[in-house]
Amino acid sequence: MKFVYIDESGYTGHDLLNSDQTFQGASAIYISEDDAVRIIKEYFPKLKASELKYRDLVRRKNNWDRLLGLQKELLENFDCVTYVCDKKYVLILLFIDYAVEPFYYDRGIDFYKDGCNYSLASLVYYVAGRMLGDNNFSEVLSLFQYAVKSKSDLSISALIEKVKRINWQELPECFGPLALEDSSCIRAIKCEDVSSDAAFIVLFSLISRLEVIIDSEYMIKHDKSKNLDQYDVVLRKMINHTNKISFKETSLTAIKFPLKLKSVEQVDSKLSYGVQLSDILVGGIMDSAKAITGKKINQYNKKISELYCENQLIHLLPNLDFKMQKEFRHNTESEKLIDYFSKHFS
């Protein structure tokens, strides 16, 4: 059976507003341990640490060229998939899922058609702070995140009252349902299956692409860490789902069950060179995301995204090109997919 190694970065559980870790990502690579050992020795022959760790290597500028060379080697010669998302954007999408969409669903409107939810979330991401005030918008998101976690009437009331106090009429499509105390939106937020944890979003995107590029059954190995415990739970749920069904996600991708993924195992990264290389890939793309969004730019991280082919990188970032969004998500089955996953993967 083929082995695929994955690692994550930026996971903060239910907290998607962590100011120190604004992006979340994961990388997967199909490689043998023998090839992994060979490549590590080729690019870092004098490594004295017990394992290859991206965050330690990237601190020294004299490692930058070798890190770029290593990532280029992996991306050109092995099956690799990397996913990265802006966590604030993900939280806005979740706000639309639970605090907005039920209002429209009750009125017979498919709010997911042609990626409408992604376009609205992108618009809100860029303009809500200016129109409502940065502090007001941040507080709404924080209160929503807390309400989703606590499920208490008090937390939901605090969220609704805050929305009423802001100038919500500036963006009524997004904030109107809560300002009107829509009962369906309130029930959605209180639903026990609803969470702001993005682990499922990250893994679902990663697995969708792996299922396309790997042509036979495979097994995933990932690091033993507290962060990856939740990933392990999600992966096992996906593996154990045996219903025969498929959904069109975008113009390029679809997900089909049962998966070719057959098992998952947690391993010590010090003993797995494949996991160490996936750590290099995800660490690099997290730095690249900072460069792309202007949060941190240097001569190293602005070159990383140039190493990737289109089918090797999945990103969930706000985009104001609404025409492109519509074409990319035209005739997808987002509403059916969300309903199905809510029922079977809660």
Buried (B, 14 or more C-beta within 10 A) or exposed (E): EBBBBBBBBBBBBEBBBBEEBBBBBBBBBBBEBEBBBEBBEEBBEEBEEEBBBBEEBBEEEEBBEBBBBBBBBBBEEBBBBBBBBBBBBBBBBBBBBBBBBBBBBEEEEEBBBBBBBBBBBBBBBEBBBEBBEEEBBBBBBBBBBBBBBEEEEEBBBBBBEBBEEBEBEEBEBBBBBBBBBBEBBBEBBBBEEBBBBBBBBBBBBBBBBBBBBBEEEBBBBBBBBEBBEBBBEBBEBBBEBEEEEEBBBBEEBBBEBBBBBBEBEBBEBBEBBBBBBBBBBBBBBBBBBBBBBEEEEEEBBBBBBEBBEEEBBBBBBBBEEBEEBBEBBEEBBBBEBBEBBBEEEE
